[in-house]
Amino acid sequence: MLKKDILRRKEDFSLIYKKGKSIGERYIVLFYKKNNLGYKRTAFLASKKVGNSVKRNRARRLMRENYRLLCDSIEDGYDLIFIARNTINGKKSFDVERSIKGAIRKAKLYK
């Protein structure tokens, strides 16, 4: 069974990109939009600009883990797309955590 808290449909992504808002940080870009569902849905992306598959997967893992640590303090009812920038290469988890916290703070998504 598929998890309900993960963004999958192309229409959802397109809607967030077109009608949502974005916040840029040093290592990530956050796109977000209210979804009126009562729970958050997320996606973690890394394009080929980030590097080869090893670097892209590491970038997604770093973002996913740091989001997991913060997800209880984030407001429900939003769709979130975290996109890795190529500056994320070689960075430690602490650096990515600060970047994610900054983006969430700027978007005013804390409970």
N, C-alpha and C positions, 0 to 999 in steps of 0.2 A: 504494500500500500504506500502511496506517495505521501510525503509529509506536506501538510497544508501551509507551513510557514516559509516555503521556498517559492520564489518567483520562477515561472517556467514559460508562460505563454508569451508569444511575440507581441500580441496586442497589449498586454500589460506593460511590457518594456517600452513599446512605442508611446503609450499614453503617459508614462512617467517622464520620458524624454521630452515630449511635446508640452505637456501641461504642468509638469512638476517643477521643482526648484533645484538648483545645484549649489554646492559649496565646494570650493577648491581648497585643499590643504597641500602641504609639502609632498606627501607620499601618496595621497589618495584624492579622489573626487567622489563626493556623495551626491546622488540624485535622490530626491524624496518627494512623496506625494501622499496626501491623506487617502485612505482606502475605505473607510466606513465599515470595516469588517470586525473590529473588536480585537484583532491580533495583528502582529507585524509580519510582513513578508520580506524576505531579503534575497539578494543575489550578490555574488562576488565575482568580478570580472577582471581579467588581465589580457590585454591585447598582445599581438605579436611584437609591438613596439617595446614591450617590457623585456623580451628576450626569448630564448628557446624554451622548450616545454618545462624543463627543470626549474628555470627562473620564474615562469608564469605560475606553476603549481606552488612554489614556495611563497610567492606573493599572495596567492589566494589562501593558502594555509595560514599565513600570518594575519591576514585580515579577518578570516573566519574565527580564529582563536581569540583575538583581541575583542571582536564583537561578542563572542560567547561570554567573555568575562564581564562585559558591560550591558548585556541585553536586558537584565532585570531592571536597570535604572532608566531604560529608554521607554518613552510613552508608547502605548499600544495604538493600533489603528493607522499605521503608516506602512507604505511600501518603500523599501530602502535598496538602492543599488550602490555598492561600493566598487569603484573602478581604480585599479592600481596604476600609478604613474611609473614611468621608467626609472625615476629616482629611488624607488623602493628597493632596487637591487643592492644586495649586500648589507641591508639595514637590519638591526636587531629588533626584537619584538617590542621593546620599550619605545623605540622611535615610532613604530607604526601605531602603538597604543596612544601615544600623545597626539598623533595626527588624527586618529579616529575620534578621540575625545574632543579635540578642537572643532572638528566638523560637526559633531553632534551638538556641541555647545553653541556654535554659530547658528545652527538650524533651530535651536531652542526646542529640542526633542527630549530633554531630560524631564523626568517626572517631577 
